[in-house]
Amino acid sequence: MHKSLLQLLLSEKKIGFLITDNKFLITEYGGEYSVFVDELNLSELATDAIPELCGCEDILQDVLTGILPQFKLENLNRTLPNDDLLYLDLTILSHEQSQLLIIITNTTVVATTQQALTQQRNELSLTRHTLIETNQRIEYILQYYVPREVGKALMEDRLVPKLGGEEREITTLFADLRNYTSTSEKLTPNQTINMLHIYLDIATTAIAEAGGVVVNFIGDAVMAIFNAPNEQSDHAYRAAQAGLTIQTMAALYQEERDDDIPVLHFGVGINTGKAIIGNIGAQWHYQYTAIGDTVNVASRICSHARPDEVLIGTDTFKHVEDKVTAQPLPPIKFKGKSQEVTVYQIIALKNDSLVETMKKGL
């Protein structure tokens, strides 16, 4: 190849070379060696021109004698007068007549690209770690501040976080502690909170196990709905099951309760019918809940229930009459209702395994 053509090729590819004798003295050089050293003299030791080779004499000797096919040093760097960094690779090969060929390749573009990619990977890894932590915080918030099924529906985009809702048949359950006000008057605030934690946990656990969604705590009362946000064809039965489970689990707790916690009893009221299900509130705060006369009647039924009773409305009874043992009570005239309402006291559910399952978990 013509010498000028070779020089052009080496310059274009940013490659330089050195040739040394068997004593590692430089005998010839060419190409873009200047990217590596400012000045180069013949008969200079390669280890002086390239300090990184100091200490590698035994390896160079093995390459010279053919014991090693080649030797490589990668990502050597040099600082230019303008403070830019050069990155270089060395490839050392045995050359004719007991000589070494040292090929100098300018890999600055590749090295800087690799550095940029590494930095981007590190940034992506940091971003991913941050997202994981953020998701964990969101999951914690959804778990403890938003009803579980509501939070899941929001995350899966099945529920739109905006004011408004849809009409749907649901079953609403209210569970209210009897004699709470008179009992709490005798307790310290901390004792009252501890008492509420225990009893509300009993109610919410029973509701969740039956598939209901607790949408509100009203002092010492719990409001839950069934058949929303997820559809449940047996929502009335689930609510009745939850009501009886609340009473059973409360009774079991009272058998082994701490003496510092007073004995309290739930009254439970359940009603089925059409309601508006969705978000209500203000622009800056939403609450997923149910609105409608069905809900109001469920609350009224609950207020009429005596300690340890589970009362259901007529429409709920129609859904579960072949699955429960219940007795009708005399018609009741509720405040705000023009007609008397017939309610039923549930005595037991047929083939109810939920209570037994929960007992085993205690």
N, C-alpha and C positions, 0 to 999 in steps of 0.2 A: 504494500500500500504506500502511496506517495506520502512523504513525511508531512507536508503541509495539510494533506487531507486527514492524516492520522491526528495531527494536532487539533484540527477543527472538530473532529469527532470527540476527542477527549475533552475539549473545552465545552462542547455542547452538552455532554453527559456529566460535566463537572467531575472528571476523573483525572487524578494525577498518579504518577508512579515513581518509585525509586528502585534502583538496582544496586545491590551490594555484593562485595566479594565474600569469600569464606571467612573473613575476619570482621564482617559486618560494616566495612567501610563503603561509603557511597561512591559508586563508579559512574553512575549515569542517572539522570532524572528527566522528567518531561511531563507534559499535560498540565493539569491544574494543580500542581503541587503547591503553588503559592497560597492556596486557600488554607494550607496546613502550616506552612512556615514562611516567615517573611523573607529570609535570605537562606540560601542553601549553598554549601561549598562541597566540591568534590573532595574525596578522601576524609570527609567528616563521618564519624560513627553514626550509624542509624539510631543508636540509643541516645545520642546527644540531640539529634534532630527531632526525635520522637521520644520524649522522656517516659512515656507509658510503656516503652519496651524494656526499660531498665528492670533487671531482675528476671527477664524472660529469655536470657541468653541460652539456657539449656533447651528450651522449647524451640528457639530459632535454629539451634544446632540439629535438633531432631528433624525439623523441616528440611534443613539443608542436606541432611544425609538420607532423607526419604523415609525415615521412621514414621513421621507424621505427614499426611498428604498436604495439610495446610493449617494455618493458625489464624484466628480471627479476633479482632478487638472491635467492639461496637460502641456507638454513641460516645465517642471521644468528643470533647468540646473545646473550642477556641473562641476567645473574645476578640472581635475586630476593633479597630480604632474608634469606630462609631458606637461601640458597646453592644453591637449585635452579636448573638451567639451563633457559632457554626457547629454543626454536629457531623461527625465523620466516622466512617467505618474503615478499618484496615483489614486487608486480606493478604496474608504472606504465603507465598508459594516458592517451591524449589524451581530455580531457573537453570538454564544451560550452563555447563562448565563451572559447577560448584558456586552458583550465585543464588541470591535471594531476590525475588520480585515482590516488592511491597506496593500493593494497589491501594490508593487513597480515594475513597468515594465520598462525595459531599451528600450527606443524607439530611441536610437541614430541613428541607420541605417535609420529608417523611417524618422526621423526628418531631418537628413542631406540630404536624398534624396528629401524630400519636399523642403528644402532650395534650393537645386540645380535646382529642377524643377521651383521654383519661380523665381530664378535668370535667368534661361533660358527663361521663359515666359516674364520677364522684358526686356531681351535683344532682344527677338523676337519682342516685342511691340515697342522697340526703333528702331529696324531695319525696321519694318513696317512703322513707322512714317517717318523715313528717306527716305524710298522708295516712300512714298506718296509725300513728299516734292520734291524729285528728279523727279518724274513723272509730278508733277505740273510745275516744271521748264522746263522739256522737252516739255510739252504741250504748254507752253508759247512760247518757242523758235520756235516750229513747227508752232504755230499760227501766229507769227509775222515775222519770218525770212524765212519760207518755205511756198510755196503755200499750202493752206488748204488741197486740195484733194491729193496733192503729199505727204504731211506729213501723212495723214490718210493711204494712200497706203503703205508707208514705215512702219508704225506701225503695219499694218495688214499683212506685209510680202508679199504684192502683187507686190511690187516694190523693186528690189534688189539695194542696194546702191553701185554700182560699175560703172566704166566708160563703156560707150557703150549704145546701144539702139536698137530699132526695127523700121522697116518701117511700117508706117500706114498712112491711109488717114486722114488728119486733116483739120480744117479750122483755119487759123491764122488771128488775128486782130491786127492792129496797130492803136493807137490813139495818135495824136501828137498835141501839142498846137501851134497855129499859132501866129507869132509875139512875141514869148516868149523872144528871145534874146534881141530885141530892148526894150521890156518892162522892163525886169529885169535890164537893164543898169541904169534905173532911180530909182531903188529901193535899199534899204539897204539889206544886206544878210539876216537879219531876216525877212524882208518883202517878199523877194523872197521865202524863205522857207515856210512862211505861205501861200503864193499864191499857191505854188506847192502842199502843203498838201491838200488844198481845192479842187483843180482841179483834182489831181490824185485820191483823195478819191471818187469824183464823178465817174470817169472812172472805178476804180476797183470795186466799189459797183455795178455799172450797169453790169459789166462783171460777177461778182460772182453771181448776181441774175439770170443771164441767163445761169449759169452753166459752165462758162469758167474758165480757170486757168491762172492767171497772172504769167508769168514766168520771166519777166524782166522789169525793169525800165531803160530807156535809156535817161538820162537827164529829159526832159519834156515829154517824150513819154512813152507809155505803150505797152508792147507786151503780147498778150494773145493767148492761144490755146484752141480749142474745140475738143472733142473726145479723150482726153488723160489727165490724165492716165485712167480715166473711159471712157468706150465706150458710145457714144451718136449717135444714128442713125440719129438724126436731127441736127447734129452739125453745118451745114451751116446756118440753120434757126436761131439757138441760137446765132450765131455770128452776123447775120444781126440784130436780135432783140437787142443784146447788143449795137451795133453801134448806132442804132436809139435812144435807151434809154440814152446813153451818151449825145447825142445832146439835147434831151428833158430835161434831168435833169440839164444840164449846163445852158440852157436857163431859166429854172425855178429859178435856183440859182441867176442868174444875175438880175432877177426882184427884188430881195430882198437882194442883196449883200451888204456887208459892203463897204462904200465908199473908204476905204483904200486898198481894193483889186481890181486891174484893171480888166477890162472886157477882157477875152480871149476866143477864140473859138477853138474847136477841128476840126481837119481833120481826118477822119477815113478811113482806107483801109483794105479790107478783101479779102482773097484768099483761095481757097480750092485745095487740091492735096496731093500727096504722100510726106512724109518727114520722117526723122529719128527722133524718139522721145526717149529721154533718158538723161543720164548724160554726160556732157562734162566738160573739165577742166583739172586740174592737180591732182597728187596723193593726195594732201592735201586739195583740194577744188573742190567740184562738183557743177554743176549747172544743174538743170533739165530744158531742153529746147527742141526746135525743130530746125533742121538743114535741109536745102535743098532749091532748086530753088523756091518751092512754097512759102516759107517764104520770100525769097528775093523779089519775085514779090509782095507779100502783102505789104512789106515795100515801094516798088516803087509806088504802087497804093496809099498808104497813103500820100506819099510826093506830089502826084499830086492832092490830094483832097483839095478843097478850104474850108475856114472856114464854119462850120456847115454841110458839106457834108459827106455822107457815100457812098463810092464807093466800088464795089465788082468786082471780076474777073469773067471771062466767066464761069468757072467751078462752082463757087459759085452760079451764076445765074441759072445754069441748075438745081441745087438742090432745089432752092426756087422760081422758076419763077411762079409757080401757087399759091404762098403764099405772093407775094409782088407786089407792084406797083413800077415799075422801068423804067428808060429810058436809052437807050444806048448812050454813048458818042463817038465822033470820035475816031478811033483807035489811040493809043499812042505809040510812039517809046521810050521805056525805055532804059536807059544807061545799056550796057552790054547784051542786048537782041537783037538777030539777026532779030526777026520779031516783027511787031507791035502787040500790045495787045489791045483787046476790053474790056472796062470796062463799068459798069452800075451804074448809080446813083439811089440809093433806095429813093423813095419818102415816102413810108409808107408800113407797114405790114398789111395784112388782119387778122382780129380777134386777134389783139395783146392786151393782158390784162396786160402785165408786167408793162408798163409805168403807167397805171392807179393804179395798186397795189402800186407802189412805191410812187406815188403822195399822196396816202392816208396815207403813213407812214411818210410823212414830217410834 
